[in-house]
Structures are given as C-alpha cells and as structure tokens.
Amino acid sequence: MAHPKRRHSTTRRDKRRANDFISPKAITTDPTTGELHLRHRSHVFEGNLFYKGRMVVEGYAPQV
C-alpha cells in the first residue's frame, strides 16, 4: 500500500473532506404559481419571469 513521502497539511486534508458534507440544492415551491424552482433564483412560468413570488418581466423570452 502506498504511503505519502511527506505529511499533508491539515488544511489540505480538510479541503478534501469538505466535499463529504455538501448538502443538496434547496428546491422550493413558488406561492403564486406553484412552480418548483431553486431558492434565490428567478424562474420562467408561462412565458413570464418570476422572482420572490412576483412577476418581474412579462413576456420574457430568453435569448439563445
């Protein structure tokens, strides 16, 4: 079994272990539209752009 020639620092070890405890992305339901979306992100519903339960842009068409 391989052994490291030099000791790894605690910072390097902890950076590697940080990925073990990543939580899944939070999904919530919009109170006005009932649409599922990521928290703190705007979302498109029936051609309109919504954010925090309010219509921000009417007739929103994303540019390709």
C-alpha atoms as an extended CHARMM CRD file, in Angstrom:
* protein
*
        64  EXT
         1         1  MET       CA              0.0000000000        0.0000000000        0.0000000000  PROA      1               0.0000000000
         2         2  ALA       CA              1.3170000000        3.4410000000       -0.8960000000  PROA      2               0.0000000000
         3         3  HSD       CA              2.3920000000        5.8520000000        1.8010000000  PROA      3               0.0000000000
         4         4  PRO       CA              2.9670000000        9.5820000000        1.3940000000  PROA      4               0.0000000000
         5         5  LYS       CA              6.5930000000       10.6520000000        1.4200000000  PROA      5               0.0000000000
         6         6  ARG       CA              5.7200000000       13.9010000000        3.1800000000  PROA      6               0.0000000000
         7         7  ARG       CA              2.9160000000       14.7800000000        5.5630000000  PROA      7               0.0000000000
         8         8  HSD       CA             -0.1370000000       16.5870000000        4.1310000000  PROA      8               0.0000000000
         9         9  SER       CA             -1.2180000000       19.6810000000        5.9900000000  PROA      9               0.0000000000
        10        10  THR       CA             -4.4590000000       19.7770000000        7.9640000000  PROA      10              0.0000000000
        11        11  THR       CA             -5.8000000000       22.4480000000        5.5920000000  PROA      11              0.0000000000
        12        12  ARG       CA             -5.2470000000       20.1840000000        2.6080000000  PROA      12              0.0000000000
        13        13  ARG       CA             -6.9140000000       17.2920000000        4.4200000000  PROA      13              0.0000000000
        14        14  ASP       CA             -9.9100000000       19.3980000000        5.4570000000  PROA      14              0.0000000000
        15        15  LYS       CA            -10.4120000000       20.7720000000        1.9390000000  PROA      15              0.0000000000
        16        16  ARG       CA            -10.7120000000       17.2020000000        0.6910000000  PROA      16              0.0000000000
        17        17  ARG       CA            -13.1560000000       16.2250000000        3.4380000000  PROA      17              0.0000000000
        18        18  ALA       CA            -15.3800000000       19.2750000000        2.8970000000  PROA      18              0.0000000000
        19        19  ASN       CA            -16.9870000000       17.5920000000       -0.1240000000  PROA      19              0.0000000000
        20        20  ASP       CA            -18.3760000000       14.7930000000        2.0420000000  PROA      20              0.0000000000
        21        21  PHE       CA            -20.8790000000       17.1160000000        3.7140000000  PROA      21              0.0000000000
        22        22  ILE       CA            -22.2300000000       19.0950000000        0.7560000000  PROA      22              0.0000000000
        23        23  SER       CA            -25.9940000000       19.3660000000        1.0590000000  PROA      23              0.0000000000
        24        24  PRO       CA            -28.3340000000       19.0040000000       -1.9360000000  PROA      24              0.0000000000
        25        25  LYS       CA            -29.6330000000       22.1290000000       -3.6250000000  PROA      25              0.0000000000
        26        26  ALA       CA            -32.7200000000       23.5760000000       -1.9480000000  PROA      26              0.0000000000
        27        27  ILE       CA            -35.8740000000       23.4340000000       -4.0450000000  PROA      27              0.0000000000
        28        28  THR       CA            -38.9840000000       25.3870000000       -3.0950000000  PROA      28              0.0000000000
        29        29  THR       CA            -42.4880000000       25.9580000000       -4.4300000000  PROA      29              0.0000000000
        30        30  ASP       CA            -43.4780000000       29.4220000000       -5.6550000000  PROA      30              0.0000000000
        31        31  PRO       CA            -46.5190000000       30.6170000000       -3.6460000000  PROA      31              0.0000000000
        32        32  THR       CA            -48.2460000000       32.2940000000       -6.6070000000  PROA      32              0.0000000000
        33        33  THR       CA            -47.5740000000       29.8570000000       -9.4600000000  PROA      33              0.0000000000
        34        34  GLY       CA            -46.9410000000       26.5830000000       -7.6280000000  PROA      34              0.0000000000
        35        35  GLU       CA            -43.8410000000       26.0560000000       -9.7730000000  PROA      35              0.0000000000
        36        36  LEU       CA            -40.8050000000       24.2360000000       -8.3180000000  PROA      36              0.0000000000
        37        37  HSD       CA            -37.5670000000       26.2390000000       -8.5730000000  PROA      37              0.0000000000
        38        38  LEU       CA            -34.1770000000       26.7420000000       -6.9290000000  PROA      38              0.0000000000
        39        39  ARG       CA            -34.1110000000       29.0730000000       -3.9310000000  PROA      39              0.0000000000
        40        40  HSD       CA            -32.9890000000       32.6740000000       -4.5850000000  PROA      40              0.0000000000
        41        41  ARG       CA            -33.2800000000       32.2320000000       -8.3620000000  PROA      41              0.0000000000
        42        42  SER       CA            -35.8120000000       33.6000000000      -10.8080000000  PROA      42              0.0000000000
        43        43  HSD       CA            -37.8220000000       31.1530000000      -12.8910000000  PROA      43              0.0000000000
        44        44  VAL       CA            -39.9650000000       31.2370000000      -16.0410000000  PROA      44              0.0000000000
        45        45  PHE       CA            -43.6190000000       30.2560000000      -15.8210000000  PROA      45              0.0000000000
        46        46  GLU       CA            -45.9720000000       30.5320000000      -18.8100000000  PROA      46              0.0000000000
        47        47  GLY       CA            -43.6530000000       32.9750000000      -20.5790000000  PROA      47              0.0000000000
        48        48  ASN       CA            -43.2610000000       35.3410000000      -17.6020000000  PROA      48              0.0000000000
        49        49  LEU       CA            -40.2550000000       35.7300000000      -15.3180000000  PROA      49              0.0000000000
        50        50  PHE       CA            -40.9970000000       35.3820000000      -11.5920000000  PROA      50              0.0000000000
        51        51  TYR       CA            -38.8310000000       36.1890000000       -8.5640000000  PROA      51              0.0000000000
        52        52  LYS       CA            -39.8840000000       36.0730000000       -4.8980000000  PROA      52              0.0000000000
        53        53  GLY       CA            -43.4820000000       35.3370000000       -5.8740000000  PROA      53              0.0000000000
        54        54  ARG       CA            -43.7960000000       38.4180000000       -8.0920000000  PROA      54              0.0000000000
        55        55  MET       CA            -43.8200000000       38.7910000000      -11.8600000000  PROA      55              0.0000000000
        56        56  VAL       CA            -40.6410000000       40.6380000000      -12.7620000000  PROA      56              0.0000000000
        57        57  VAL       CA            -40.7840000000       40.5690000000      -16.5760000000  PROA      57              0.0000000000
        58        58  GLU       CA            -43.9430000000       39.9710000000      -18.5790000000  PROA      58              0.0000000000
        59        59  GLY       CA            -43.4960000000       38.2080000000      -21.9040000000  PROA      59              0.0000000000
        60        60  TYR       CA            -39.9810000000       37.0470000000      -21.0640000000  PROA      60              0.0000000000
        61        61  ALA       CA            -38.2150000000       35.2150000000      -23.8790000000  PROA      61              0.0000000000
        62        62  PRO       CA            -34.6740000000       34.0290000000      -23.1080000000  PROA      62              0.0000000000
        63        63  GLN       CA            -32.1490000000       34.8370000000      -25.8350000000  PROA      63              0.0000000000
        64        64  VAL       CA            -30.4290000000       31.8540000000      -27.3770000000  PROA      64              0.0000000000
